[in-house]
Every structure is written in structure tokens, then in C-alpha cells.
Amino acid sequence: MIALSLARIADIVGGRLTDVTAEEAAEIRVTGTVEFDSRAVGPGCLFLALPGARADGHDFAAAAVGAGAVAVLAARPVGVPAIVVDPVAAEDGAAGVLEHDTDGSGAAVLAALARLAAAVAAELVAGGLRIVGITGSSGKTSTKDLIAAVLAPLGEVIAPPGSFNNELGHPWTVLRATADTDFLVLEMSARHPGNIAALARIAPPSIAVVLNVGTAHLGEFGSREAIAATKSELPQAVPASGVVVLNADDPVVAAMADVTAGRVVRVGRSPEADVWAGDVTLDPLARAHFTLHAAHDETPVSLAVHGDHQVSNALCAAAVALECGASLEQVAAALATAGPVSRQRMAVTTRGDGVTIINDAYNANPDSMSAGLKALAWMGREGRTWAVLGEMAELGDDAISEHDRIGRLAVRLDVSRLIVVGTGRPMSAMLHGAVMEGSWGSEATPVPDADAALALLRAELQPGDVVLVKASNSAGLGALADALLTEDAR
């Protein structure tokens, strides 16, 4: 973060100083990062006191100051230098982020954090910072990582680790930027209409990317049309001087050209797009090779990430880099070495015993689940394939039909074994879909939990097998995927 005095921060967020005098606050400066985990605090930090599932950050204020924080942003006095903001009623977005905010203290701190991030972003943009915003039903994190990679040769890039894309992670990432930062790459997710617009107000993007509109969070929004309207809040936030990159292969996304004032750049697999991929092929590990076309020029590209779906993500990254001054050759070179950065997202590892693990366990929705299964089928077409699948959360009334559809898709893709992890109705529907589609017996195996799945895999995996582990994060299959990669999992 740019260095700011406590007095200036208090003024920005509308808070009052406690356990520090006005004179001291004018001299004390936050020169480090802003942290919500007391274990990450270092010298010069500002600590955020937020309520959590097991503990309240206010209880760790003294420890944070002891670890080097110069002050705490809190909702009540904490006995150490602090900027205190009054509790407020949580908005929908904040309520989704802070489930344990029973008194509005967390909502107050989040609102103050947003104000601080907005002020810092405005100052940095005035100094030349370019902000790139990304949204879509799936692929945001992978695309964020690719964009960061292709922009890195052009200057200093700040991008969130993992999926820091909500009312906490978004401003937290903004505040990692400094006067030396050239590009700030931000994911933007939503649980309710208006969420993306609110995030865009914190850090207004000069370049926006919309990947796709699918059925992720369908239970929250109620319809794909409502999801599309919310995703369109990002291109609507771009000014006439900005650029909007749209995936023209998704008709719903392509239609967003009508709602933005920015200049539209279309990407896709058709020559009608401004940036497009031709002659797409996949290698044995489902890494795409294609010809990248833009502005009447072309160059070959070989991706380091896995899955045919990564072509669209790479095209979006290429379009952003080209808008920022990169050459086609620079883009191709960066994409060739841009592997998975964020954990448990299409990370492919072959163990010493010849078993290949596709760890895509961080999150899942019907679109990303389909993409993962297709990558599995391609990689394992010469041997046995295992789909170890958990529940896709937040699908509402469509949960049963969507899980049934994924079970049927596994059969149609000729997956050798389907391990259905979990006992709820959606997982029963996935099992039922597979059995009905393929008259399957032992090919589809239900297990109650990740431990049972791990025991089955340890007993039956053979050299040459390929295993996909995928579910929404709430299903807890990340630990299973990690365990499969350890020596004792063989």
C-alpha cells in the first residue's frame, strides 16, 4: 500500500482514533500491508479486526500490534492504537462474506476497507496504474493468472493469490498495490445483483474481461438471465476511454457490447473475432496448441495449462496484453510458460508410480465440471480414467438436474470409473444419472466421504491411470487431492 498516516486513514474511512493521540496519529504511518490474518502481520501493517467462525479478530489486536502492526481497523476500542468505525447493518454481499457477523462489526470494517481501497486506487490511477477487472461464471482465477503472466514483461503486476474476489479479498488485493505497480489485475465475483458494480466502484477498471455466463450460483440468482445482468455490471463500469474484452463464443457475453461505453474487443475461435484462435489441437496432456491471430498478424501459441477450455482464457489474456502494448510474440512466449499458479485448479501431476492426478478440487460448477471431465477423457484416452466428484454447491432448484447431467456426461465421455463422494440428494442424482445413462454397475461407486474415496483409490489405482478430483470447495476434496500426491497414497 502507499504509505499513509493513521490520521489520513481515519479521515478516509470516517473512523475515530482510540488509544493514540491526534498528534501521534499524524506521525504514525502505515507503510506495510493491510492484513486480516494476525499471523500474516509484519512491520508497518494495518490489521483488520473481523469476526470469524472460531474467533473474533478484535481479540487478536494486541498480538497483531506486537507482531509489528502500527494500528488496528476495528469496530470497537481494542486497547491498542486503532481506528474505530461504528457497527452497521451488513449489505447482502458483506453478509455472504462474513457469516458470523452478528453485530455489524464486520460489515463496518469491510465498508471502511472499501473506502480506503477506493482512495488508494484513485491516487494510483492518477499516477498511471492500469486496472484490469475479470468476471465470468467460470475460469476467472485461471484467466487472472494468465493475464498476470502476459503483463509481467511489461511492468510490475499485482494480482490476488487464489480467488480473492469478494468484498474482503478485492479491496485487500487493491491495497497490495504501490506507486511502483503498473498493472492491478482483479477478479470480481457476485452472489447478488449489484455486487460487481460495487467492486468496480472500489477500483474502476480501464480494461474489463467477461469470460462466460453459466449456471454457477444459480441458486443465488434464480436464472441465467439474472446472472448475465449481474456480470454485465463490469462492462457497464468501463468508461468510454476504456476497453472491454468479450468472449464472442458465448452469445450472452457477446451481447454485452450493447451495454458498455468502452471500446469492445471480441475474442473467440472465429475469424470474425478481433483476437482469435485457429487450428486448435491438444497434446496428450490436453495442453492446447493454436495459431493466435490479431490485427492481421499471427503467431503459434503452445499453452502450459491443461484443458481445451483454457483457449478462451488465453485469448482474453492475449487481448489484454495487446491492449497494454505487448507484441504477439511476447504474448506467445509468456503463455508458453504460464502454468497454474493458484492451488487446486487443473494442476496436473504424474506420480512416481505412473498415476496422473488432475487436482481441480478448489471449486466446481456445471460448466467447469464439464470442462474437467473432457480434459480427463482426453488425457486418459489410452488407459483408465477416474472421475472423483463431489457436490457442486449453490445451484438451487437446478441442483438435482445438473448433478444428474454430470453423471450422464461421465458415461458419454467413456470415463472408466466414477466415484461419487457424498450422501446428499445431488450426489444421489449424479449416481442415478450415470447408472441410467450407461446401465452402469460397479463403474459408478458411491462413497460417503473423502476418506472412503481415498481408501478406494489407494486400493485400486494402477500405473497409467488418470484421476480427476473436482467439487465445490465446501465438499472438502482438496485434502483428498493433496493426499493422492503424497508418497503414502500409492
Secondary structure, 3 states (H helix, E strand, C coil): CCCEEHHHHHHHHCCEEECCCHHHHHHCEECCCEECCHHHCCCCCEEECCECCCCEHHHHHHHHHHCCCCEEEECCCCCCCEEECCCCCCCHHHHHHCCCCCCCHHHHHHHHHHHHHHHHHHHHHHCCCEEEEEECCCCHHHHHHHHHHHHHHHCCEECCCCCCCCCCHHHHHHCCCCCCCCEEEEECCCCCCCHHHHHHHHCCCCEEEECCCCCCCHHHHCCHHHHHHHHCHHHHCCCCCCEEEEECCCHHHHHHHHHCCCEEEEEECCCCCCEEEEEEEECCCCEEEEEEEECCEEEEEEEEEECCCHHHHHHHHHHHHHHCCCCHHHHHHHHHHCCCCCCCCCEEEECCCCCEEEEECCCCCHHHHHHHHHHHHHHCCCCCEEEEECCCCCCHHHHHHHHHHHHHHHHHCCCCEEEEECCCHHHHHHHHHHHHHHCCCCCEEEECCHHHHHHHHHHHCCCCCEEEEECCHHHCCHHHHHHHCCHHHC
